[in-house]
Amino acid sequence: MILNVSGRTDIVAFYSDWFMNRYNEGFVDVRNPFNPKMISRIYFEDVDAILFCTKNPTPMLDKIQKIAKPILFHVTLTPYKRDIELNVPDKKDVINSIKKLSKIIGIDNLYIRYDPIFISDKYTVDYHIKAFDKLCTILNGYVKYFIVSFIDDYKNVRKNEKVLNYKGFTEDDYKMIGTNFSKSAKNNGMSVQTCFEDRNLVEYGFKKGECLSHELAYKLTGKANFKSLTARKERKCNCVQMVDIGVYNSCKHFCKYCYANYDEKMVKYNYMAHDVNSSLLIGNVKSDDTIKRRIK
């Protein structure tokens, strides 16, 4: 089993103490988002590797070496301002933490997500090209892999349409992004790829790959029996299946394009309901909950 910490919220940024409490106790409970009375109990002895996904790795820097599991980090780093990413820390601080993280876990276990790209009158294609080139230059020697995605039509995106003011991509936009991003990455000894995108930009120099490929999972764990996300009918990518321990509507970054947050009042409610000593990320186990051990 590979643990995803987390695609549903930023556990690293906001709940790292809770995560370490769960790791030290040996298990974590996760409510089924579609059947809340059902709880999966995951024992860390059944976990083969952990993928941490975050916009701010700083809170985990002093904790990583306490975790005796293979670790992979996906750090999302985008060039948007406070109008789009309300509570993301200063990007200079995030970059400094990325450099420290690279030294701790190794450059091969760190991926930067330039995710998602949207274009507007403010955030133009040229803006992204310059921003990406600057990131590649700054992170040269600390990062080898970039993953890029484009904005999707999520509920929160539609709600914030007037703030985002985003435009559709033309073929020329894709070409400009593809050729220039590829050039910047290559000049700095890096690769750039998409994952689960209709346009993978391989014709412009992007690498074809997945966010977490079977080859990488094998490299991390020594195991080759992981299922693909393609086994789930709603997914088309060939990434390895992971178990997410997060909760939707619980991330306080409040990014306007976020797929996991769509109700800010619920985010604030959930954050207040967080108990650092609970086995659940949000709330506590109730007497009428059903708990089943999950092993894969």
C-alpha positions as CSV (number, residue, x, y, z in Angstrom):
1,M,0.0,0.0,0.0
2,I,1.2,3.5,-0.8
3,L,-0.2,6.2,1.4
4,N,-1.2,9.6,-0.2
5,V,-0.8,12.4,2.3
6,S,-2.8,13.9,0.8
7,G,-4.7,14.8,-2.4
8,R,-7.8,15.9,-0.5
9,T,-6.1,18.5,1.8
10,D,-2.6,19.7,2.7
11,I,-1.8,17.6,5.8
12,V,1.9,18.6,5.6
13,A,1.1,22.3,5.9
14,F,-1.7,22.2,8.4
15,Y,-1.8,18.9,10.2
16,S,1.7,17.6,10.4
17,D,1.7,17.1,14.2
18,W,-1.5,15.0,13.9
19,F,0.2,12.9,11.2
20,M,3.2,12.2,13.4
21,N,1.0,11.3,16.3
22,R,-0.7,8.7,14.0
23,Y,2.6,7.4,12.7
24,N,3.9,7.0,16.3
25,E,0.7,5.3,17.4
26,G,0.9,3.0,14.4
27,F,-2.4,3.5,12.6
28,V,-4.6,6.1,11.1
29,D,-8.4,6.1,10.6
30,V,-10.1,7.4,7.4
31,R,-13.8,8.0,6.9
32,N,-15.2,7.0,3.6
33,P,-16.3,10.3,2.0
34,F,-19.2,8.6,0.3
35,N,-20.3,6.5,3.3
36,P,-19.2,8.4,6.4
37,K,-20.1,5.7,8.9
38,M,-17.5,3.4,7.4
39,I,-14.0,3.9,8.6
40,S,-10.9,2.3,7.1
41,R,-8.1,1.7,9.7
42,I,-4.7,1.7,8.1
43,Y,-1.7,0.3,10.1
44,F,1.6,1.7,9.1
45,E,3.1,-1.8,9.1
46,D,1.0,-2.4,6.0
47,V,2.3,0.8,4.3
48,D,5.1,0.3,1.8
49,A,5.7,4.0,1.0
50,I,4.3,7.5,1.6
51,L,3.7,10.2,-0.9
52,F,3.4,13.6,0.7
53,C,1.7,16.3,-1.4
54,T,1.9,19.9,-0.2
55,K,2.3,23.6,-1.0
56,N,4.4,24.1,2.1
57,P,6.9,21.4,3.1
58,T,8.3,23.4,6.0
59,P,6.4,21.8,8.9
60,M,7.7,18.4,8.0
61,L,11.3,19.2,7.6
62,D,12.2,18.3,11.2
63,K,10.0,15.2,11.2
64,I,10.9,13.4,8.0
65,Q,13.9,11.5,9.4
66,K,11.7,10.0,12.1
67,I,9.7,8.1,9.5
68,A,11.1,4.7,8.6
69,K,9.3,4.4,5.3
70,P,10.3,5.2,1.7
71,I,9.2,8.8,1.1
72,L,8.3,10.8,-2.0
73,F,7.4,14.4,-2.0
74,H,5.2,16.4,-4.5
75,V,5.5,20.1,-3.8
76,T,3.2,22.4,-5.7
77,L,4.9,25.6,-6.6
78,T,3.1,28.1,-8.8
79,P,3.7,31.8,-9.6
80,Y,0.3,33.2,-8.5
81,K,-0.3,36.0,-6.1
82,R,-2.6,36.5,-3.1
83,D,-5.6,37.1,-5.4
84,I,-5.4,33.4,-6.3
85,E,-3.6,31.7,-3.5
86,L,-4.8,33.4,-0.3
87,N,-2.8,31.7,2.4
88,V,0.1,30.0,0.6
89,P,3.4,31.2,2.3
90,D,5.8,33.5,0.5
91,K,7.3,31.6,-2.5
92,K,10.8,32.5,-1.4
93,D,10.2,30.6,1.9
94,V,8.7,27.7,0.0
95,I,11.7,27.5,-2.3
96,N,14.1,27.6,0.6
97,S,12.2,24.7,2.2
98,I,12.3,22.8,-1.1
99,K,16.1,23.1,-1.2
100,K,16.3,21.8,2.4
101,L,13.9,19.0,1.6
102,S,16.0,17.9,-1.4
103,K,19.0,17.5,0.8
104,I,17.1,15.4,3.3
105,I,15.2,13.0,1.1
106,G,17.4,13.2,-2.1
107,I,16.8,14.8,-5.4
108,D,15.3,11.7,-7.0
109,N,12.5,11.6,-4.4
110,L,11.3,15.2,-5.0
111,Y,8.9,16.4,-7.7
112,I,7.7,19.9,-8.2
113,R,4.2,20.4,-9.5
114,Y,3.6,23.5,-11.6
115,D,-0.1,22.9,-11.2
116,P,-2.5,24.1,-12.5
117,I,-1.7,26.5,-15.3
118,F,-4.4,28.9,-16.2
119,I,-4.1,32.0,-18.4
120,S,-5.7,35.4,-18.0
121,D,-5.0,39.0,-18.7
122,K,-2.8,39.1,-15.6
123,Y,-1.3,35.6,-15.8
124,T,-0.4,35.4,-19.5
125,V,1.4,32.7,-21.4
126,D,4.5,34.9,-21.3
127,Y,4.2,35.4,-17.6
128,H,4.2,31.6,-17.1
129,I,7.1,31.1,-19.4
130,K,9.2,33.6,-17.5
131,A,8.1,32.3,-14.1
132,F,8.9,28.7,-15.0
133,D,12.3,29.6,-16.4
134,K,13.1,31.4,-13.2
135,L,12.0,28.5,-11.0
136,C,14.2,26.1,-13.0
137,T,17.2,28.4,-12.6
138,I,16.7,28.8,-8.9
139,L,16.1,25.1,-8.3
140,N,19.0,23.9,-10.5
141,G,20.8,21.2,-8.5
142,Y,17.9,20.6,-6.1
143,V,15.2,19.4,-8.4
144,K,15.1,17.1,-11.4
145,Y,11.4,16.6,-12.1
146,F,8.6,19.0,-12.9
147,I,4.9,17.9,-13.4
148,V,2.6,20.3,-15.2
149,S,-1.2,20.4,-15.4
150,F,-3.8,22.7,-16.8
151,I,-6.8,24.1,-15.0
152,D,-9.9,21.9,-14.9
153,D,-13.6,22.7,-14.7
154,Y,-14.1,22.0,-11.0
155,K,-16.9,23.3,-8.9
156,N,-14.6,25.7,-7.1
157,V,-13.2,26.9,-10.4
158,R,-16.7,27.8,-11.7
159,K,-17.5,29.5,-8.4
160,N,-14.4,31.7,-8.6
161,E,-14.6,32.3,-12.4
162,K,-14.8,36.1,-12.0
163,V,-11.7,36.1,-9.8
164,L,-9.7,33.7,-12.0
165,N,-10.9,35.4,-15.2
166,Y,-9.3,32.5,-17.1
167,K,-9.2,32.0,-20.8
168,G,-9.2,28.9,-23.0
169,F,-6.0,27.6,-24.4
170,T,-5.2,27.8,-28.1
171,E,-2.9,25.5,-29.9
172,D,-0.4,28.3,-30.1
173,D,-0.6,28.6,-26.3
174,Y,0.2,24.9,-25.8
175,K,3.1,25.2,-28.3
176,M,4.6,28.2,-26.5
177,I,4.3,26.6,-23.1
178,G,5.5,23.2,-24.4
179,T,8.6,24.5,-26.2
180,N,9.7,27.1,-23.7
181,F,9.1,24.9,-20.6
182,S,11.0,22.0,-22.2
183,K,13.9,24.4,-23.1
184,S,14.1,25.8,-19.5
185,A,14.0,22.3,-18.0
186,K,16.6,20.9,-20.3
187,N,18.9,23.9,-19.7
188,N,18.8,23.2,-16.0
189,G,19.2,19.4,-16.2
190,M,15.5,18.7,-15.5
191,S,12.6,17.0,-17.1
192,V,9.0,18.2,-17.5
193,Q,5.9,16.1,-18.0
194,T,2.2,16.2,-17.7
195,C,0.0,13.5,-16.1
196,F,-3.6,12.6,-17.0
197,E,-3.9,15.6,-19.4
198,D,-5.7,15.6,-22.7
199,R,-2.6,17.5,-24.0
200,N,0.6,15.9,-22.9
201,L,2.8,18.2,-25.0
202,V,5.2,15.4,-25.9
203,E,5.4,16.8,-29.4
204,Y,7.1,19.9,-27.8
205,G,9.6,18.1,-25.7
206,F,7.7,17.0,-22.6
207,K,8.4,13.6,-21.2
208,K,5.6,11.0,-21.2
209,G,5.0,9.8,-17.7
210,E,2.8,9.5,-14.6
211,C,2.8,11.3,-11.3
212,L,3.6,8.0,-9.6
213,S,4.6,5.3,-12.2
214,H,4.9,1.6,-11.6
215,E,8.6,1.9,-12.2
216,L,9.0,4.5,-9.5
217,A,6.8,2.6,-7.1
218,Y,9.0,-0.5,-7.6
219,K,12.1,1.7,-7.0
220,L,10.7,2.9,-3.8
221,T,9.3,-0.3,-2.4
222,G,10.8,-3.2,-4.3
223,K,7.3,-4.4,-5.1
224,A,5.7,-4.7,-8.5
225,N,2.2,-5.8,-7.7
226,F,0.5,-2.4,-7.4
227,K,-2.7,-1.8,-9.3
228,S,-3.2,1.1,-11.7
229,L,-5.7,3.9,-11.4
230,T,-7.0,2.7,-14.7
231,A,-8.6,-0.1,-12.7
232,R,-11.1,2.6,-11.5
233,K,-13.5,3.4,-14.3
234,E,-13.4,7.2,-13.6
235,R,-9.7,7.4,-14.1
236,K,-7.7,7.1,-17.3
237,C,-4.1,7.6,-16.1
238,N,-1.7,4.7,-15.4
239,C,-0.5,6.0,-12.0
240,V,-0.2,3.5,-9.1
241,Q,-3.3,3.3,-6.9
242,M,-2.8,5.0,-3.5
243,V,-4.8,5.4,-0.3
244,D,-5.7,9.0,0.6
245,I,-6.0,9.8,4.3
246,G,-7.2,13.4,3.8
247,V,-10.6,15.0,4.1
248,Y,-12.2,17.3,1.5
249,N,-12.9,20.9,2.6
250,S,-10.2,21.1,5.2
251,C,-7.3,23.0,3.5
252,K,-6.8,26.6,4.7
253,H,-4.8,27.7,1.7
254,F,-8.1,28.7,0.0
255,C,-6.7,28.6,-3.5
256,K,-9.3,29.8,-6.0
257,Y,-8.7,26.9,-8.4
258,C,-8.7,24.1,-5.8
259,Y,-10.6,20.8,-6.6
260,A,-10.6,19.6,-3.0
261,N,-12.1,22.8,-1.4
262,Y,-15.5,24.1,-2.6
263,D,-17.1,25.4,0.7
264,E,-15.0,27.8,2.8
265,K,-17.5,27.7,5.7
266,M,-17.0,23.9,5.8
267,V,-13.3,24.3,5.7
268,K,-13.4,26.6,8.8
269,Y,-15.8,24.2,10.5
270,N,-13.6,21.2,9.8
271,Y,-10.5,22.9,10.9
272,M,-12.1,23.7,14.2
273,A,-13.2,20.1,14.5
274,H,-9.7,18.8,14.1
275,D,-8.3,17.1,17.2
276,V,-4.5,16.5,17.0
277,N,-4.9,13.4,19.2
278,S,-7.8,11.8,17.3
279,S,-7.2,8.9,15.0
280,L,-9.3,10.7,12.4
281,L,-8.1,13.9,10.7
282,I,-11.4,15.6,11.3
283,G,-13.5,14.8,14.3
284,N,-13.4,11.6,16.4
285,V,-14.6,8.0,16.1
286,K,-18.2,7.5,17.2
287,S,-19.8,4.5,18.8
288,D,-21.9,3.7,15.8
289,D,-19.0,3.8,13.3
290,T,-17.9,0.6,11.6
291,I,-14.1,0.2,11.5
292,K,-12.4,-2.2,9.1
293,R,-8.7,-2.8,8.6
294,R,-7.5,-1.9,5.1
295,I,-4.4,-3.7,3.9
296,K,-4.2,-2.7,0.2
